Amino acid sequence: MATLLKEYKTINEIAGPLLFVEGISGVGFNEIVEVALPDGEKRKGQVLDVSETIAVVQVFGPTAGISTDQTTVKFLGETMQLGLSSEMLGRAFDGLGEPRDKGPKIIPKEKVDINGLPINPYSRESPSEFIQTGVSTIDAMNTLVRGQKLPIFSGAGLPHNQLAVQVARQAKVRGSNEKFAVVFAAIGITHEEASFFIRDFEKTGALENAVLFLNLANDPSVERLITPRLALTTAEYLAYTQDMHVLVMLTDLTNYCEALREISSARQEVPGRRGYPGYMYTDLSTIYERAGRVSGAKGTVTQFPILTMPGDDKTHPIPDLTGYITEGQIILSRDLHRKNIYPPVDVLPSLSRLMNSGIGQGKTREDHKGVADQLYAAYANGRDLRSLSAVVGEEALTEIDRRYLRFADEYENKFVRQGAYEDRTIEKTLEIAWDLLSALPEAELKRVKTEYIGKYLKKK
């Protein structure tokens, strides 16, 4: 890092949001720069790449008005930092961490590098505590566990934003008075979506325990690379300094990856799959791997990122790479959405790899695992029979097949479907599940222990 501030008027080239500065020395990667325009205006930027004599600087803002001969680039000798304080709770900020709620600037207790520090694998503890979201398809079938990273895979036009604010509003750690907070970062959203998020958080009172970072679609694309890191830095501060349990929601990471591709293209890098940079896996991991439980720390960071799959394609590089790094995925279904079912969570391809660590006696209920397995099997059977009956007709099915067919419909209408402001406890969710299972013959309930059938099954 440079110890003395160095100024240069040696911009060689301007390409999109990038400046190529020649004749530099002692400049560090990720160093923050100040760009002074000929008219006196100043803009911030960051060193994106550096060689022996040339630094590539990405400008946080438009490059209009910057000239190659009259613009001064000052290297500040420090990386981008965020001023942190517990007073950030209840506030909304823009994508660069400046207040956007017309409130006063935060007086920081400390300043921290937004790139964070990797968690020592030896210090990681296995996530094992249930987080109740109040959404049956998540709580019962794809349980979220404290310290987990569990993404939602959605599609354009599906109600992922509505589901995101519902989870942010309702999420809680049961049976504890421990402090819980939500850090919500929206990346590349419209003004309408930003208003929706702020209005919903304010209306329901959830804003009191939340920090919002909102990067709008008309903000510079390079800002999208900063926003999730600001959110995670804030979450780590609240978790490890203020001893809070923090749920981080990032939407939409597809916009983040598009910005990554745009910057990579401007740097004229060799593209990887579908034009995305070859290092996108590594870059995404620097975001996702900042979730977890740390030995000796009271607080935890849990991630619930959301991404829209381009063309609803699960094999697209963004969901594909995300699936390798995270611990499962919750997939929203366009078919369920067409049936006007909210939230349109398709439980069959969805998965929470840490679910078994966070359920059972003392965490949710002793019958949870068996009930979830039985619901999954019965619904999968009903869906298969739906396809079969479309070919041979319902009359050709056996009586038990027709029961499974009805079960699939009832499951979607009573279990999957719930109100956007309906907060179900895990007991209520399991009660609905047992009510649905009572429509099947007892002999078909092979995945639930007999003792639980006697205890919870209502005879019809």
URKA-V965976 format. One line per field, one symbol per residue. ss: DSSP state (H for helix, E for strand, L for the rest). A space follows every 50 residues. Layout:
ss=???
This chain:
ss=LLLLLEEELLEEEEELLEEEEELLLLLLLLEEEEEELLLLLEEEEEEEEE LLLEEEEEELLLLLLLLLLLLEEEEEEEELEEEELHHHLLEEEELLLLEL LLLLLLLLLEEEELLLLLLLHHHEELLLLEEELLLHHHHLLLLEELLLEL EEEELLLLLHHHHHHHHHHHLEELLLLLLEEEEEEEEEELHHHHHHHHHH HHHHLHHHHEEEEEEELLLLLLHHHHHHHHHHHHHHHHHHLLLLEEEEEE ELHHHHHHHHHHHHHHLLLLELHHHLELLHHHHHHHHHLLLEEELLLLLE EEELLEEELHHHLLLLHHHHHHHHHLLEEEEELHHHHHLLLLLLEEEEEE EELLHHHLLLLLLLLLLHHHHHHHHHHHHHHHHHHHHHHHHHLHHHLLHH HHHHHHHHHHHHHHHHLLLLLLLLLHHHHHHHHHHHHLLLLHHHLLLLLH HHHHHHLLLL
